[in-house]
């Protein structure tokens, strides 16, 4: 009996959950090997041995699969950030610099998350239905709230609104910078010839700088 036939016959809730997990695991592995733009439903089907029609019975679109992975990666990253000690930073605004460094460094270690963040609003959220969009955005809001809570726990002088602003900014700055961290082969070759910094190292440094500016600015306003 083919794997596709077995998949289509899954009817009990635990079978459905297992099949969804298999699809997400396969898609996550593919994303780890490349960019989201290069991973198709056909690729996921080939990895799982399933036809596209079978995949879509469990996830309405390719984009919905990626958003599910984004939510999982986001929550796993928050777990890691919550457990990470702040790096030692000297000088003024030391706590702000340490928190920004922790956020930037732990994000840079999760390229799948950064890639999915970079295409969430412009690509992934444009091909999902109303019910999935509502569910995903509620989970995204909860993740943002958690980062804001971690921020206030580290910098208690910040208001809840300021912490929310930082949590949103961390997402937006990551989305803007990440595409430059993974240039095409041609652009990478030209950049190397020009002596430009390694793109992934530049991503980490620029993300740190952007987050430091956000936190120092918010803290300065809080103390005004």
C-alpha atoms as a printed R data frame, in Angstrom:
    type eleno elety resid chain resno       x      y      z
1   ATOM     1    CA   UNK     A     1   0.000  0.000  0.000
2   ATOM     2    CA   UNK     A     2   1.415  3.423 -0.897
3   ATOM     3    CA   UNK     A     3   2.217  6.104  1.681
4   ATOM     4    CA   UNK     A     4  -0.262  8.378 -0.073
5   ATOM     5    CA   UNK     A     5  -3.064  5.879  0.344
6   ATOM     6    CA   UNK     A     6  -2.279  5.451  4.034
7   ATOM     7    CA   UNK     A     7  -2.204  9.202  4.460
8   ATOM     8    CA   UNK     A     8  -5.594  9.706  2.815
9   ATOM     9    CA   UNK     A     9  -7.169  7.088  5.031
10  ATOM    10    CA   UNK     A    10  -6.150  8.796  8.260
11  ATOM    11    CA   UNK     A    11  -9.448  9.665  9.912
12  ATOM    12    CA   UNK     A    12  -9.007  9.570 13.689
13  ATOM    13    CA   UNK     A    13  -7.812 12.788 15.382
14  ATOM    14    CA   UNK     A    14  -4.523 11.242 16.439
15  ATOM    15    CA   UNK     A    15  -3.888 10.072 12.870
16  ATOM    16    CA   UNK     A    16  -4.658 13.522 11.494
17  ATOM    17    CA   UNK     A    17  -2.312 15.101 14.043
18  ATOM    18    CA   UNK     A    18   0.453 12.642 13.139
19  ATOM    19    CA   UNK     A    19   0.073 13.357  9.429
20  ATOM    20    CA   UNK     A    20   0.187 17.104 10.016
21  ATOM    21    CA   UNK     A    21   3.353 16.660 12.048
22  ATOM    22    CA   UNK     A    22   4.926 14.637  9.246
23  ATOM    23    CA   UNK     A    23   4.180 17.395  6.742
24  ATOM    24    CA   UNK     A    24   5.532 20.120  9.036
25  ATOM    25    CA   UNK     A    25   8.689 18.148  9.792
26  ATOM    26    CA   UNK     A    26   9.350 17.591  6.087
27  ATOM    27    CA   UNK     A    27   8.761 21.254  5.251
28  ATOM    28    CA   UNK     A    28  10.974 22.370  8.153
29  ATOM    29    CA   UNK     A    29  13.808 20.166  6.900
30  ATOM    30    CA   UNK     A    30  13.499 21.639  3.419
31  ATOM    31    CA   UNK     A    31  13.514 25.177  4.784
32  ATOM    32    CA   UNK     A    32  16.672 24.401  6.732
33  ATOM    33    CA   UNK     A    33  18.369 23.507  3.447
34  ATOM    34    CA   UNK     A    34  17.374 26.650  1.552
35  ATOM    35    CA   UNK     A    35  15.069 29.643  1.281
36  ATOM    36    CA   UNK     A    36  11.296 29.551  1.606
37  ATOM    37    CA   UNK     A    37  10.961 30.952 -1.905
38  ATOM    38    CA   UNK     A    38  12.635 27.820 -3.262
39  ATOM    39    CA   UNK     A    39  10.439 25.287 -1.421
40  ATOM    40    CA   UNK     A    40   7.269 24.258 -3.250
41  ATOM    41    CA   UNK     A    41   4.344 22.012 -2.408
42  ATOM    42    CA   UNK     A    42   5.849 19.568 -4.865
43  ATOM    43    CA   UNK     A    43   9.073 19.517 -2.876
44  ATOM    44    CA   UNK     A    44   7.176 18.819  0.334
45  ATOM    45    CA   UNK     A    45   5.151 16.143 -1.439
46  ATOM    46    CA   UNK     A    46   8.296 14.480 -2.709
47  ATOM    47    CA   UNK     A    47   9.810 14.469  0.767
48  ATOM    48    CA   UNK     A    48   6.677 12.930  2.326
49  ATOM    49    CA   UNK     A    49   5.623 10.734 -0.610
50  ATOM    50    CA   UNK     A    50   2.302 12.590 -0.870
51  ATOM    51    CA   UNK     A    51   0.421 14.185 -3.720
52  ATOM    52    CA   UNK     A    52  -0.272 17.920 -3.515
53  ATOM    53    CA   UNK     A    53  -3.971 17.196 -3.095
54  ATOM    54    CA   UNK     A    54  -3.202 15.125  0.003
55  ATOM    55    CA   UNK     A    55  -1.093 17.912  1.491
56  ATOM    56    CA   UNK     A    56  -3.865 20.424  0.966
57  ATOM    57    CA   UNK     A    57  -6.350 18.292  2.872
58  ATOM    58    CA   UNK     A    58  -4.390 19.091  6.022
59  ATOM    59    CA   UNK     A    59  -3.158 22.586  5.186
60  ATOM    60    CA   UNK     A    60  -5.122 24.724  2.805
61  ATOM    61    CA   UNK     A    61  -2.048 26.263  1.175
62  ATOM    62    CA   UNK     A    62   1.725 26.088  1.078
63  ATOM    63    CA   UNK     A    63   1.761 29.420  2.896
64  ATOM    64    CA   UNK     A    64  -0.300 27.997  5.756
65  ATOM    65    CA   UNK     A    65   2.306 25.266  6.230
66  ATOM    66    CA   UNK     A    66   5.059 27.854  6.467
67  ATOM    67    CA   UNK     A    67   3.101 30.028  8.893
68  ATOM    68    CA   UNK     A    68   2.595 27.028 11.169
69  ATOM    69    CA   UNK     A    69   6.350 26.489 11.123
70  ATOM    70    CA   UNK     A    70   6.918 30.189 11.763
71  ATOM    71    CA   UNK     A    71   4.753 30.067 14.878
72  ATOM    72    CA   UNK     A    72   6.634 27.028 16.196
73  ATOM    73    CA   UNK     A    73  10.024 28.535 15.462
74  ATOM    74    CA   UNK     A    74   8.956 31.792 17.096
75  ATOM    75    CA   UNK     A    75   7.858 30.038 20.306
76  ATOM    76    CA   UNK     A    76  10.998 27.911 20.419
77  ATOM    77    CA   UNK     A    77  13.129 31.025 19.986
78  ATOM    78    CA   UNK     A    78  11.322 32.750 22.866
79  ATOM    79    CA   UNK     A    79  12.021 29.726 25.059
80  ATOM    80    CA   UNK     A    80  15.716 30.003 24.226
81  ATOM    81    CA   UNK     A    81  15.793 33.763 24.749
82  ATOM    82    CA   UNK     A    82  14.031 33.421 28.095
83  ATOM    83    CA   UNK     A    83  16.669 30.927 29.277
84  ATOM    84    CA   UNK     A    84  19.675 32.820 27.891
85  ATOM    85    CA   UNK     A    85  21.850 34.838 30.293
86  ATOM    86    CA   UNK     A    86  22.429 38.395 29.161
87  ATOM    87    CA   UNK     A    87  25.940 38.971 27.750
88  ATOM    88    CA   UNK     A    88  28.155 41.313 29.763
89  ATOM    89    CA   UNK     A    89  28.165 44.828 28.352
90  ATOM    90    CA   UNK     A    90  30.056 47.756 29.824
91  ATOM    91    CA   UNK     A    91  29.467 51.471 29.546
92  ATOM    92    CA   UNK     A    92  26.254 53.477 29.469
93  ATOM    93    CA   UNK     A    93  22.960 51.760 28.725
94  ATOM    94    CA   UNK     A    94  24.588 48.418 29.544
95  ATOM    95    CA   UNK     A    95  21.330 46.529 30.149
96  ATOM    96    CA   UNK     A    96  19.787 47.820 26.927
97  ATOM    97    CA   UNK     A    97  22.857 46.767 24.968
98  ATOM    98    CA   UNK     A    98  22.909 43.347 26.606
99  ATOM    99    CA   UNK     A    99  19.238 42.674 25.887
100 ATOM   100    CA   UNK     A   100  19.594 43.836 22.280
101 ATOM   101    CA   UNK     A   101  22.616 41.565 21.849
102 ATOM   102    CA   UNK     A   102  20.762 38.584 23.300
103 ATOM   103    CA   UNK     A   103  17.775 39.111 20.998
104 ATOM   104    CA   UNK     A   104  19.959 39.639 17.921
105 ATOM   105    CA   UNK     A   105  22.330 36.755 18.585
106 ATOM   106    CA   UNK     A   106  19.627 34.186 19.325
107 ATOM   107    CA   UNK     A   107  17.659 35.269 16.265
108 ATOM   108    CA   UNK     A   108  20.733 35.016 14.039
109 ATOM   109    CA   UNK     A   109  21.157 31.418 15.173
110 ATOM   110    CA   UNK     A   110  17.727 30.527 13.733
111 ATOM   111    CA   UNK     A   111  17.880 31.159  9.964
112 ATOM   112    CA   UNK     A   112  14.567 29.385  9.274
113 ATOM   113    CA   UNK     A   113  12.799 31.753 11.638
114 ATOM   114    CA   UNK     A   114  14.504 34.806 10.142
115 ATOM   115    CA   UNK     A   115  13.623 33.696  6.613
116 ATOM   116    CA   UNK     A   116   9.964 33.159  7.473
117 ATOM   117    CA   UNK     A   117   9.778 36.478  9.323
118 ATOM   118    CA   UNK     A   118  11.135 38.221  6.231
119 ATOM   119    CA   UNK     A   119   8.349 36.883  3.990
120 ATOM   120    CA   UNK     A   120   5.453 36.734  6.442
121 ATOM   121    CA   UNK     A   121   3.606 39.942  5.612
122 ATOM   122    CA   UNK     A   122   4.531 40.279  1.946
123 ATOM   123    CA   UNK     A   123   4.106 36.651  0.862
124 ATOM   124    CA   UNK     A   124   2.791 34.146  3.368
125 ATOM   125    CA   UNK     A   125  -0.176 36.092  4.717
126 ATOM   126    CA   UNK     A   126  -1.478 36.729  1.203
127 ATOM   127    CA   UNK     A   127  -2.674 33.191  0.551
128 ATOM   128    CA   UNK     A   128  -4.582 32.028  3.633
129 ATOM   129    CA   UNK     A   129  -8.280 31.962  4.468
130 ATOM   130    CA   UNK     A   130 -10.065 34.027  7.115
131 ATOM   131    CA   UNK     A   131 -10.205 31.312  9.767
132 ATOM   132    CA   UNK     A   132  -6.520 30.489  9.515
133 ATOM   133    CA   UNK     A   133  -5.582 34.178  9.417
134 ATOM   134    CA   UNK     A   134  -7.518 34.851 12.620
135 ATOM   135    CA   UNK     A   135  -5.928 31.904 14.410
136 ATOM   136    CA   UNK     A   136  -2.416 32.725 13.254
137 ATOM   137    CA   UNK     A   137  -2.648 36.422 14.112
138 ATOM   138    CA   UNK     A   138  -3.881 35.557 17.606
139 ATOM   139    CA   UNK     A   139  -0.864 33.317 18.102
140 ATOM   140    CA   UNK     A   140   1.435 35.978 16.666
141 ATOM   141    CA   UNK     A   141   0.020 38.525 19.111
142 ATOM   142    CA   UNK     A   142   0.659 36.138 21.993
143 ATOM   143    CA   UNK     A   143   4.262 35.682 20.861
144 ATOM   144    CA   UNK     A   144   4.750 39.429 20.606
145 ATOM   145    CA   UNK     A   145   3.246 39.869 24.073
146 ATOM   146    CA   UNK     A   146   5.694 37.326 25.448
147 ATOM   147    CA   UNK     A   147   8.700 39.187 24.016
148 ATOM   148    CA   UNK     A   148   7.297 42.417 25.459
149 ATOM   149    CA   UNK     A   149   6.935 40.749 28.870
150 ATOM   150    CA   UNK     A   150  10.547 39.535 28.723
151 ATOM   151    CA   UNK     A   151  11.614 43.067 27.843
152 ATOM   152    CA   UNK     A   152   9.803 44.623 30.810
153 ATOM   153    CA   UNK     A   153  11.223 41.953 33.112
154 ATOM   154    CA   UNK     A   154  14.723 43.042 32.058
155 ATOM   155    CA   UNK     A   155  13.999 46.773 31.831
156 ATOM   156    CA   UNK     A   156  11.233 47.451 34.358
157 ATOM   157    CA   UNK     A   157  11.360 51.208 33.752
158 ATOM   158    CA   UNK     A   158   9.803 50.647 30.320
159 ATOM   159    CA   UNK     A   159   6.044 50.882 29.994
160 ATOM   160    CA   UNK     A   160   4.015 48.048 28.535
161 ATOM   161    CA   UNK     A   161   3.457 50.164 25.421
162 ATOM   162    CA   UNK     A   162   7.196 50.792 25.003
163 ATOM   163    CA   UNK     A   163   7.949 47.089 25.405
164 ATOM   164    CA   UNK     A   164   5.324 46.273 22.779
165 ATOM   165    CA   UNK     A   165   6.952 48.785 20.462
166 ATOM   166    CA   UNK     A   166  10.318 47.099 20.913
167 ATOM   167    CA   UNK     A   167   8.844 43.624 20.351
168 ATOM   168    CA   UNK     A   168   7.282 44.769 17.106
169 ATOM   169    CA   UNK     A   169  10.424 46.575 16.018
170 ATOM   170    CA   UNK     A   170  12.544 43.455 16.568
171 ATOM   171    CA   UNK     A   171  10.318 41.605 14.117
172 ATOM   172    CA   UNK     A   172  10.284 44.394 11.526
173 ATOM   173    CA   UNK     A   173  14.044 45.049 11.651
174 ATOM   174    CA   UNK     A   174  14.711 41.333 11.237
175 ATOM   175    CA   UNK     A   175  12.353 41.196  8.258
176 ATOM   176    CA   UNK     A   176  14.112 44.104  6.589
177 ATOM   177    CA   UNK     A   177  17.667 42.923  7.139
178 ATOM   178    CA   UNK     A   178  17.423 39.174  6.557
179 ATOM   179    CA   UNK     A   179  17.148 39.159  2.729
180 ATOM   180    CA   UNK     A   180  20.608 40.765  2.581
181 ATOM   181    CA   UNK     A   181  22.022 37.933  4.699
182 ATOM   182    CA   UNK     A   182  21.293 35.383  1.974
183 ATOM   183    CA   UNK     A   183  22.358 36.959 -1.352
184 ATOM   184    CA   UNK     A   184  22.345 35.092 -4.633
185 ATOM   185    CA   UNK     A   185  25.571 33.405 -5.675
186 ATOM   186    CA   UNK     A   186  26.301 36.206 -8.151
187 ATOM   187    CA   UNK     A   187  25.769 38.965 -5.593
188 ATOM   188    CA   UNK     A   188  27.784 37.061 -2.983
189 ATOM   189    CA   UNK     A   189  30.691 36.701 -5.418
190 ATOM   190    CA   UNK     A   190  30.654 40.391 -6.323
191 ATOM   191    CA   UNK     A   191  30.408 41.395 -2.658
192 ATOM   192    CA   UNK     A   192  33.402 39.230 -1.819
193 ATOM   193    CA   UNK     A   193  35.399 40.796 -4.667
194 ATOM   194    CA   UNK     A   194  34.530 44.224 -3.268
195 ATOM   195    CA   UNK     A   195  35.707 43.210  0.190
196 ATOM   196    CA   UNK     A   196  32.292 43.673  1.774
197 ATOM   197    CA   UNK     A   197  31.598 42.017  5.146
198 ATOM   198    CA   UNK     A   198  30.260 38.477  5.333
199 ATOM   199    CA   UNK     A   199  26.489 38.900  4.860
200 ATOM   200    CA   UNK     A   200  25.477 36.818  7.881
201 ATOM   201    CA   UNK     A   201  27.953 38.611 10.123
202 ATOM   202    CA   UNK     A   202  26.653 41.917  8.794
203 ATOM   203    CA   UNK     A   203  23.086 40.803  9.543
204 ATOM   204    CA   UNK     A   204  23.928 40.067 13.165
205 ATOM   205    CA   UNK     A   205  25.833 43.327 13.620
206 ATOM   206    CA   UNK     A   206  23.163 45.461 11.971
207 ATOM   207    CA   UNK     A   207  20.385 43.727 13.884
208 ATOM   208    CA   UNK     A   208  22.204 44.409 17.131
209 ATOM   209    CA   UNK     A   209  22.705 48.058 16.206
210 ATOM   210    CA   UNK     A   210  19.058 48.514 15.269
211 ATOM   211    CA   UNK     A   211  17.786 46.908 18.450
212 ATOM   212    CA   UNK     A   212  20.237 48.865 20.614
213 ATOM   213    CA   UNK     A   213  18.978 52.104 19.076
214 ATOM   214    CA   UNK     A   214  15.383 51.080 19.756
215 ATOM   215    CA   UNK     A   215  15.972 50.167 23.396
216 ATOM   216    CA   UNK     A   216  18.131 53.160 24.236
217 ATOM   217    CA   UNK     A   217  15.626 55.483 22.623
218 ATOM   218    CA   UNK     A   218  12.707 53.918 24.482
219 ATOM   219    CA   UNK     A   219  14.601 53.949 27.791
220 ATOM   220    CA   UNK     A   220  15.607 57.569 27.297
221 ATOM   221    CA   UNK     A   221  11.980 58.512 26.700
222 ATOM   222    CA   UNK     A   222  10.919 56.584 29.788
223 ATOM   223    CA   UNK     A   223  13.395 58.572 31.892
224 ATOM   224    CA   UNK     A   224  12.519 61.947 30.398
